[in-house]
Amino acid sequence: MEILSAVLLTVFAVIGIVFTVRELSMWLFSGRKKRSVLLISDLGDENGAEQELRAAITRARWGGGRAVCVADELDERTKNALRKICREEGAGELISKEELMRLIADDGTII
């Protein structure tokens, strides 16, 4: 039992160190002045959409910006799951094609 406890403690310690180093490096190397937008127009099918969105948000966070995903062709259940992911991560947004066209037409920027 002590060996199992030691192994679990070691695994959780390594995971904690990895996430701490990741967050620290994102904080240190993110450009505060530049803002970028990663526009994703196709998230794939319903099965891979959540994984694609999480990957896009992670890439956008490393670039110092946010991910904007156009998801008109997905069903409502998948859209609700993606909206939940966007709220949890805080760096993503799910919009329709009409909203994207309106944002671009207003002033030419998405930010």
Buried (B, 14 or more C-beta within 10 A) or exposed (E): EEEEEEEEEEEEEEEEEEEEEEEEEEEEEEEEEEEBBBEBEEBEEBEEBBEBBBEBBBBBBBBBBBBBBBBEEBEEEBBEBBBEBBEEBEBBBBBEEEBBEEBEEEEEEBE
